[in-house]
Amino acid sequence: MKKPINKNTKLVHLGRDTKASKGFVNPPLYKGSTVLFPTVRSLYEGGYGYNYGRKGSPTYEALEQALNELEGADETVLTPSGLCAITTTLLALLKTGDHLLVTDAVYQPTRSFCDTTLKDLGVETTYYDPRIGANIKDIIQSTTKVVFMESPGSQTFEVQDIPAIQAAASDRGLTTVIDNTYATPLNLTPLDMGVDVSLHSGTKYFIGHADAMIGTISAKGPAAKAIRKTAHSLGICAGPDDVQLALRGLRTLAIRLKHHEQAAIELAQWFETRPEVETVLHPALPSHPDHALFQRDFKGAAGLFSIILKPADQAAIERMLDGLSLFSMGWSWGGYESLVIPFDPRSYRTATKWPHKGQALRFHIGHEDMDDLKADLTAGFERLANDQS
Ligand code: PLP
């Protein structure tokens, strides 16, 4: 029997057709709106298989096919941003009078979309404890249609029991959606666990260089059809340059992600030894409360984690962060560069109480030298200590 092809190999070969590219390694970049047809008949019957720029091109198809294969999806829809992947999916699956269940650890703009646009459309949202597991069955209402997961939560890192939530949801015929940006299809394939929709901010690890934005929605069955239909009716499409950058990013995703993973684990362990740090929130560390669940379901970790500092003077913490030279502050992650942001879950959580008092900081670990990163942080902690005294 032939050995199944490893995902790392697939990343290199998917979405490539050497003959169609006339020998060039990479597929050509098709940019365009208008597609020309030689006859009236072909105008209606479809000449070369494409109809209009918004509705697809060989460049789109190359990325869509690669992601279908990686996620095990029937269809992948490309969107101009990760948030647009989330909003398009929810608009496709919900209508007035429906009820939606969303993890309390969800990416904040997802929450804001539910609390504003969906609310205005007459869709009600209930936030649930990310660690609810099988007990989600107790909060499913007669009007509940969709369960939205994000695991681990991209600031607070609770790991969800996806199989337990999936089982309860499918018992009641609900559609399940997961924001899979953290894991990428290399570390988690939710569709194999029965989840209907796995979506990504491809802006993060697919693109990998912080120089473009894209969202991807990979889905199975009726959900896939509904999402494609809504995306077409809303006129959703991604820019061809960004699609090509995402496909290019996939070629090196495995090695980049491995480096992010190893560097983040090393730094998270280092933070555990620091007296200034109260808690490290990294699901790949044995100290994390959901470590067993993470090990059961995920093949690996990303470069993202958080720490909670011991209570300290707020202005001194800000000066400590302002003085870092290698960790920049920015509302993103997944690029080659190290990032840090302070955050406060008390300001947005509704279903669960955030137990920590100290300042929470989220780190994304890039490809800089580890000793340089530790030196930058050590100098930061020294600044903090001198500022307090
Ligand atoms: N999902 C998660 C977990 C994110 O962290 C982000 C962005 O930070 C998004 C979705 C939104 O992606 P985009 O910035 O591409 O709209």
Residues whose N, C-alpha, C, O or C-beta is under 5 A from the ligand:
A	BS01	PLP	S81 G82 L83 C84 Y107 S154 D179 T181 S201 T203 I214 W331 S332
